[in-house]
């Protein structure tokens, strides 16, 4: 039986370290982009690896919530959806719905969210949030 050559082990460890450094560098370059109600109709530039956080006011006690429209761009993947607690206790207090998206591929598209009651059919004139998205 021949002994294991240390050189091969060092080569493997070296590549592992290089890969770890490259991954950390990519994560360090990634940005978290945050948009709110005021950014409605605007444009956002993103890169692969970035995340997009959309923070919209809602009042769930009335039944109205923000929902991702089925015709929204396929460039973005909904990674997480949360909401804040009301600042003051009581019925009718607004909250923030927080949507976190990750880009899937390079391209241009439109992110579309609707503010509706889940049990009602869509109607013309419903409140919408649109955002032009460009992923590089």
C-alpha positions as CSV (number, residue, x, y, z in Angstrom):
1,X,0.0,0.0,0.0
2,X,1.4,3.4,-1.0
3,X,1.1,6.4,1.3
4,X,-1.2,9.3,0.3
5,X,0.7,12.1,-1.4
6,X,0.3,15.3,0.6
7,X,0.6,17.5,-2.5
8,X,-2.7,16.2,-3.8
9,X,-4.4,17.0,-0.5
10,X,-2.9,20.6,-0.5
11,X,-4.2,21.1,-4.1
12,X,-7.7,20.1,-3.1
13,X,-7.7,22.3,0.0
14,X,-6.3,25.2,-2.0
15,X,-9.2,25.0,-4.5
16,X,-11.7,24.8,-1.7
17,X,-10.3,27.9,-0.1
18,X,-10.4,29.7,-3.5
19,X,-14.0,28.6,-4.1
20,X,-15.0,29.9,-0.6
21,X,-13.3,33.3,-1.2
22,X,-15.1,33.6,-4.6
23,X,-18.4,32.8,-3.0
24,X,-17.9,35.4,-0.3
25,X,-16.8,38.0,-2.8
26,X,-20.0,37.4,-4.8
27,X,-22.1,37.7,-1.7
28,X,-20.3,40.9,-0.7
29,X,-21.1,42.5,-4.1
30,X,-24.8,41.5,-3.9
31,X,-27.1,44.3,-2.8
32,X,-30.4,44.5,-1.1
33,X,-32.7,46.9,-2.9
34,X,-35.7,48.3,-0.9
35,X,-38.7,49.9,-2.6
36,X,-41.9,51.3,-1.0
37,X,-45.2,52.8,-2.0
38,X,-43.4,55.9,-3.2
39,X,-41.5,53.9,-5.9
40,X,-44.7,52.9,-7.7
41,X,-44.3,53.1,-11.4
42,X,-40.5,53.6,-11.1
43,X,-37.6,51.5,-12.4
44,X,-35.0,49.5,-10.5
45,X,-31.7,48.1,-11.8
46,X,-30.6,44.8,-10.3
47,X,-27.8,42.3,-10.8
48,X,-28.0,38.5,-10.4
49,X,-27.4,37.8,-6.7
50,X,-29.1,41.0,-5.5
51,X,-32.4,40.8,-3.6
52,X,-35.4,43.1,-3.9
53,X,-37.5,43.9,-0.9
54,X,-40.9,45.5,-1.6
55,X,-42.5,47.1,1.5
56,X,-46.2,48.2,1.0
57,X,-48.8,49.6,3.4
58,X,-51.8,47.4,3.9
59,X,-54.8,47.1,6.2
60,X,-55.7,43.4,6.6
61,X,-58.5,44.1,9.1
62,X,-60.5,45.4,6.1
63,X,-59.7,42.3,4.1
64,X,-57.3,44.1,1.7
65,X,-53.9,42.7,1.2
66,X,-51.2,42.8,-1.5
67,X,-50.9,39.8,-3.8
68,X,-48.5,39.0,-6.6
69,X,-50.3,39.2,-9.9
70,X,-50.1,36.1,-12.1
71,X,-48.9,38.2,-15.0
72,X,-46.0,39.7,-13.1
73,X,-42.6,39.2,-14.6
74,X,-41.0,35.7,-14.4
75,X,-37.6,37.4,-14.0
76,X,-38.2,37.5,-10.2
77,X,-38.8,34.7,-7.8
78,X,-40.8,35.4,-4.6
79,X,-38.4,34.1,-2.0
80,X,-40.2,35.3,1.2
81,X,-43.3,37.2,2.3
82,X,-43.8,38.6,5.7
83,X,-45.6,41.5,7.4
84,X,-44.9,43.8,10.3
85,X,-47.1,44.2,13.4
86,X,-49.2,47.4,13.7
87,X,-47.4,50.3,15.5
88,X,-50.3,50.6,17.8
89,X,-52.7,47.9,19.0
90,X,-56.3,47.9,17.8
91,X,-58.5,47.1,14.8
92,X,-57.9,49.0,11.6
93,X,-54.3,49.7,12.1
94,X,-52.0,49.6,9.0
95,X,-49.1,47.2,8.6
96,X,-46.4,46.7,6.1
97,X,-46.4,43.7,3.8
98,X,-42.8,42.8,2.9
99,X,-42.1,40.8,-0.3
100,X,-38.5,39.6,-0.9
101,X,-37.6,38.7,-4.5
102,X,-34.5,37.2,-6.1
103,X,-33.7,37.6,-9.8
104,X,-33.8,34.4,-11.8
105,X,-32.1,35.6,-15.0
106,X,-31.0,38.7,-16.9
107,X,-33.7,40.7,-18.7
108,X,-36.4,43.4,-18.4
109,X,-39.9,43.0,-16.9
110,X,-42.6,44.5,-14.8
111,X,-43.3,43.5,-11.2
112,X,-47.0,43.7,-10.6
113,X,-48.9,43.4,-7.3
114,X,-52.6,43.9,-6.6
115,X,-54.3,45.3,-3.5
116,X,-57.5,43.2,-3.3
117,X,-59.7,41.1,-1.0
118,X,-58.8,37.5,-1.7
119,X,-62.4,36.4,-2.0
120,X,-63.5,39.0,-4.5
121,X,-63.1,38.8,-8.3
122,X,-60.6,41.3,-9.8
123,X,-62.2,44.5,-11.0
124,X,-61.1,47.4,-13.2
125,X,-59.6,50.2,-11.2
126,X,-58.2,48.0,-8.4
127,X,-55.2,49.5,-6.7
128,X,-51.9,48.1,-8.2
129,X,-48.2,48.5,-7.6
130,X,-46.0,48.3,-10.7
131,X,-42.2,48.4,-10.8
132,X,-40.1,48.2,-14.0
133,X,-37.3,45.8,-13.3
134,X,-34.0,45.5,-15.2
135,X,-31.7,42.6,-14.3
136,X,-28.1,42.7,-15.6
